Amino acid sequence: MSDWTPPESWLVVLEDDSTATHIDPADEGTLDAAVTRYLESGCTRDELLCLTLSEGGPYRVLASRVVGWWLNTPEHQMHNLMRKEAQKEAEKGRRAALGLPWKEEDE
């Protein structure tokens, strides 16, 4: 069995085909610089990035394929869970106001 433990935080990198990949947060500067260079060149000078997956191991992507990224932290995860729960409760209220039942499989 591996001695690997999941990281507390990671970068979520979104690509132009809607792929989301988890990257080591230490690579954010490299990612940001390469995407900035690509955009500042008028999208003419692409660059192959050699990043590190959050699980370890190499990950290569062209700067032109990256459409966004964010740092996923424990706080981010908690706020996301709170937002989802609030949305679920609001939906339950709207369904009740319309006389529609809430189906447990909707959860």
C-alpha positions in Angstrom: 0.0 0.0 0.0 1.2 3.5 -0.8 2.2 6.0 1.9 0.6 8.8 -0.2 -1.9 11.0 1.6 -4.4 13.3 -0.1 -3.3 17.0 -0.1 -5.2 19.5 1.9 -5.3 21.9 -1.0 -4.9 21.7 -4.8 -5.3 23.7 -8.0 -8.3 22.8 -10.1 -7.2 23.6 -13.7 -10.0 23.8 -16.3 -9.3 23.1 -19.9 -11.1 24.1 -23.1 -12.8 20.7 -23.4 -14.3 21.0 -19.8 -11.6 18.8 -18.3 -10.8 19.6 -14.7 -7.4 18.4 -13.4 -6.0 18.6 -9.9 -2.5 20.1 -9.8 0.0 20.7 -7.0 -0.5 24.3 -5.7 3.2 24.9 -6.0 2.8 25.0 -9.8 0.4 28.0 -9.7 3.1 30.6 -10.5 4.3 28.5 -13.5 0.7 28.1 -14.8 -0.1 31.8 -14.3 3.1 33.0 -16.0 2.7 30.7 -19.0 -1.0 31.6 -19.6 -0.2 35.3 -19.2 2.6 35.0 -21.8 0.3 33.3 -24.2 -2.4 35.9 -23.8 0.0 38.8 -24.0 1.4 37.4 -27.3 -2.0 37.7 -28.8 -2.5 34.0 -28.5 0.2 33.3 -31.0 3.0 31.8 -28.8 1.8 28.7 -27.1 3.8 26.8 -24.5 3.8 23.3 -23.2 3.5 23.3 -19.4 5.0 20.5 -17.3 3.0 20.5 -14.1 2.6 18.1 -11.2 -0.6 16.3 -10.5 -1.8 16.6 -6.9 -1.4 12.8 -6.7 2.2 13.1 -7.9 3.4 12.4 -11.4 3.7 14.7 -14.4 0.9 16.5 -16.2 1.5 18.3 -19.5 -0.9 20.8 -21.0 -0.6 23.6 -23.6 -1.1 27.0 -22.1 -3.7 27.7 -24.9 -6.0 24.9 -23.5 -6.2 26.4 -20.0 -9.4 28.5 -19.5 -9.2 29.0 -15.8 -8.1 27.7 -12.4 -8.7 28.1 -8.7 -7.1 27.0 -5.5 -9.3 24.4 -3.7 -8.7 24.7 0.0 -10.5 23.2 3.0 -12.3 26.6 3.5 -13.4 26.6 -0.2 -14.7 23.0 0.2 -16.6 24.0 3.4 -18.2 27.1 1.7 -19.1 25.0 -1.4 -20.9 22.5 0.8 -22.7 25.3 2.7 -23.8 26.8 -0.6 -25.1 23.5 -1.9 -27.0 22.9 1.2 -28.6 26.4 1.1 -29.6 25.8 -2.5 -31.2 22.4 -1.6 -33.2 24.0 1.2 -34.3 26.9 -1.1 -35.4 24.4 -3.7 -37.4 22.4 -1.1 -39.1 25.7 -0.1 -40.0 26.6 -3.7 -41.3 23.1 -4.4 -43.4 23.2 -1.2 -44.8 26.6 -2.2 -45.9 25.1 -5.5 -47.3 22.0 -3.8 -44.7 19.8 -5.3 -43.2 17.0 -3.3 -39.5 16.8 -2.5 -38.1 13.5 -3.7 -35.3 12.1 -1.5 -33.5 10.8 -4.6 -33.1 14.5 -5.6 -30.6 14.9 -2.8 
